[in-house]
Amino acid sequence: MRKFLFQVFFAVVTGLIGAALLHLVIVLALPDFSERDAYTRVLAEGEIHRFYPLGEKPDAAGLSKDDPFVDMAVCAFDVSERPVRLTAANGGVPFWSLAIYDQSSNEMFSINDRTSAGGVLDLVIATPVQLTTLRKALPPVISQSILFETRQAEGYVVLRSLAPQKSFAEIASQFLSGAICAPFEARSRSRF
């Protein structure tokens, strides 16, 4: 009986020490893992409200495109003060798509050239209050824009452009380099 109690005691103590060590390792490793999420990497590309093209090899932030036939660009945004407008003219790109993600990398919205008006990217991201103000004023410049409402003030956008053949590479690159991700300035008396 004494031997059995000693074995149980030894097993409990070993389990507690193992659990404590595992907990310590997880807590100490957490900062390293939290700096590798997608949102943090997009922020590391540079200033917000600007598209950054991704190459085939990981850049300083650790981001790269994963398909040789798809060019990509990312943009971090913050709509806490003003809405953000995303625009790009389609100069013959065979296909483009855009996805909006929140800080936790949950996809909130996506669109492509088939679902946009005329194959052109023209999208405004705004909070509910900003969107209500925009709809009341509806500046002519965004009368054809797609309006997307979000309760998440910060997030990021991934813009993809298809280049199925080498002859499309330059067109896809120009499409991404001409894309704009900028705060929207409404020319009215209302403020955001």
C-alpha positions as CSV (number, residue, x, y, z in Angstrom):
1,M,0.0,0.0,0.0
2,R,2.8,2.3,0.9
3,K,4.5,1.7,-2.5
4,F,1.2,2.4,-4.3
5,L,0.8,5.8,-2.4
6,F,4.3,6.7,-3.3
7,Q,3.8,6.0,-7.0
8,V,0.6,8.1,-7.0
9,F,2.3,10.9,-5.2
10,F,5.3,10.7,-7.6
11,A,2.9,10.7,-10.6
12,V,1.0,13.8,-9.3
13,V,4.2,15.7,-8.5
14,T,5.7,14.8,-12.0
15,G,2.4,15.9,-13.7
16,L,2.4,19.2,-11.8
17,I,6.0,20.0,-12.6
18,G,5.5,19.0,-16.3
19,A,2.3,21.2,-16.5
20,A,4.2,24.1,-14.9
21,L,7.1,23.8,-17.3
22,L,4.7,23.5,-20.3
23,H,2.8,26.6,-19.1
24,L,6.1,28.5,-18.7
25,V,7.3,27.6,-22.3
26,I,3.9,28.6,-23.8
27,V,3.9,32.0,-21.9
28,L,7.5,32.8,-22.9
29,A,6.9,31.7,-26.6
30,L,3.7,33.7,-27.0
31,P,5.2,37.1,-27.9
32,D,7.2,35.4,-30.7
33,F,4.1,33.8,-32.2
34,S,1.9,36.9,-31.8
35,E,4.3,38.9,-34.0
36,R,3.9,36.4,-36.8
37,D,0.2,36.9,-37.5
38,A,-0.9,38.2,-40.9
39,Y,-2.1,41.6,-39.7
40,T,1.2,42.3,-37.9
41,R,3.1,41.3,-41.0
42,V,1.1,43.6,-43.2
43,L,1.7,46.5,-40.8
44,A,5.4,45.7,-41.0
45,E,5.3,46.4,-44.8
46,G,5.3,50.1,-44.1
47,E,2.8,52.9,-43.6
48,I,-0.9,52.2,-43.7
49,H,-3.2,53.2,-46.5
50,R,-0.8,52.1,-49.2
51,F,-0.6,49.0,-51.4
52,Y,2.7,47.0,-51.1
53,P,3.3,44.4,-53.9
54,L,4.5,41.0,-52.8
55,G,7.3,39.1,-54.5
56,E,8.0,35.4,-54.9
57,K,10.4,35.3,-52.0
58,P,9.5,36.5,-48.5
59,D,10.2,40.1,-47.9
60,A,11.4,41.7,-44.6
61,A,8.0,41.3,-43.1
62,G,7.9,37.6,-44.1
63,L,5.2,38.0,-46.8
64,S,5.3,36.6,-50.3
65,K,2.9,35.5,-53.0
66,D,2.3,31.8,-53.1
67,D,1.2,31.4,-56.8
68,P,3.5,32.2,-59.7
69,F,0.4,33.1,-61.8
70,V,-1.1,35.5,-59.3
71,D,0.5,38.9,-58.4
72,M,-0.5,40.2,-55.0
73,A,-0.5,43.5,-53.0
74,V,-1.5,44.2,-49.4
75,C,-2.7,47.4,-47.7
76,A,-3.4,47.9,-44.0
77,F,-6.2,50.4,-43.3
78,D,-7.7,52.2,-40.4
79,V,-11.2,53.7,-40.7
80,S,-11.5,55.1,-37.1
81,E,-11.2,58.7,-38.3
82,R,-12.3,58.5,-42.0
83,P,-13.5,56.0,-44.5
84,V,-11.0,54.4,-46.9
85,R,-11.4,54.2,-50.6
86,L,-9.9,51.4,-52.7
87,T,-9.6,52.1,-56.5
88,A,-7.9,50.5,-59.4
89,A,-8.5,50.8,-63.2
90,N,-8.8,47.5,-65.0
91,G,-6.3,47.9,-67.9
92,G,-7.0,44.5,-69.4
93,V,-6.2,42.2,-66.5
94,P,-7.9,38.9,-67.1
95,F,-9.0,38.5,-63.5
96,W,-8.6,40.4,-60.2
97,S,-10.0,39.8,-56.7
98,L,-9.9,41.7,-53.5
99,A,-10.5,40.4,-49.9
100,I,-10.9,42.5,-46.8
101,Y,-9.8,41.0,-43.5
102,D,-10.1,42.2,-39.9
103,Q,-7.1,42.2,-37.4
104,S,-7.7,38.5,-36.6
105,S,-7.5,37.6,-40.3
106,N,-11.2,36.8,-40.6
107,E,-12.4,37.5,-44.1
108,M,-15.1,40.2,-43.9
109,F,-15.8,40.9,-47.6
110,S,-14.5,39.9,-51.0
111,I,-15.1,41.1,-54.6
112,N,-13.7,40.4,-58.0
113,D,-13.9,41.9,-61.5
114,R,-16.9,39.8,-62.3
115,T,-19.0,41.2,-59.4
116,S,-17.8,44.8,-59.6
117,A,-19.3,47.5,-61.7
118,G,-17.7,47.4,-65.1
119,G,-14.7,45.3,-63.9
120,V,-13.3,48.3,-62.1
121,L,-12.3,48.3,-58.4
122,D,-14.1,51.1,-56.6
123,L,-14.9,50.3,-53.0
124,V,-15.3,52.4,-49.8
125,I,-14.8,50.9,-46.4
126,A,-16.5,52.8,-43.6
127,T,-17.9,52.4,-40.1
128,P,-21.7,52.4,-39.7
129,V,-21.8,56.1,-38.7
130,Q,-19.5,57.2,-41.5
131,L,-21.5,55.2,-44.0
132,T,-24.8,56.8,-42.9
133,T,-23.1,60.2,-43.3
134,L,-21.9,59.2,-46.8
135,R,-25.3,58.0,-47.9
136,K,-26.9,61.2,-46.8
137,A,-24.4,63.4,-48.7
138,L,-23.5,60.8,-51.5
139,P,-20.7,62.7,-53.2
140,P,-20.9,62.2,-57.0
141,V,-17.4,60.8,-57.0
142,I,-18.6,57.7,-55.1
143,S,-22.0,57.3,-56.7
144,Q,-20.9,54.1,-58.4
145,S,-18.7,52.9,-55.6
146,I,-19.5,49.8,-53.6
147,L,-20.0,50.8,-50.0
148,F,-18.8,48.3,-47.3
149,E,-19.8,48.7,-43.7
150,T,-17.5,47.4,-41.0
151,R,-17.5,47.6,-37.2
152,Q,-13.8,46.8,-37.1
153,A,-11.8,50.0,-37.4
154,E,-8.6,48.3,-38.5
155,G,-7.7,45.5,-40.9
156,Y,-6.0,44.8,-44.2
157,V,-6.8,44.2,-47.8
158,V,-5.3,41.6,-50.2
159,L,-5.5,42.5,-53.9
160,R,-4.8,39.8,-56.4
161,S,-4.3,40.0,-60.1
162,L,-4.1,37.0,-62.5
163,A,-1.3,36.7,-65.0
164,P,-1.9,33.3,-66.6
165,Q,0.8,33.8,-69.2
166,K,4.0,35.9,-69.4
167,S,2.3,38.3,-71.7
168,F,0.0,39.4,-68.9
169,A,2.7,39.9,-66.3
170,E,3.2,43.6,-67.2
171,I,-0.5,44.3,-67.2
172,A,-1.0,42.6,-63.8
173,S,1.9,44.5,-62.4
174,Q,0.6,47.8,-63.7
175,F,-2.9,47.1,-62.2
176,L,-1.4,46.5,-58.8
177,S,1.0,49.4,-58.9
178,G,-1.9,51.7,-59.9
179,A,-4.2,50.6,-57.1
180,I,-5.0,53.2,-54.5
181,C,-5.8,52.5,-50.8
182,A,-6.3,55.9,-49.2
183,P,-8.5,57.8,-46.7
184,F,-11.6,59.2,-48.4
185,E,-12.1,62.9,-48.2
186,A,-15.7,63.9,-48.7
187,R,-16.1,67.4,-50.1
188,S,-18.9,68.4,-47.9
189,R,-19.6,70.1,-44.6
190,S,-19.7,66.8,-42.7
191,R,-16.7,65.5,-40.9
192,F,-15.6,61.9,-40.3
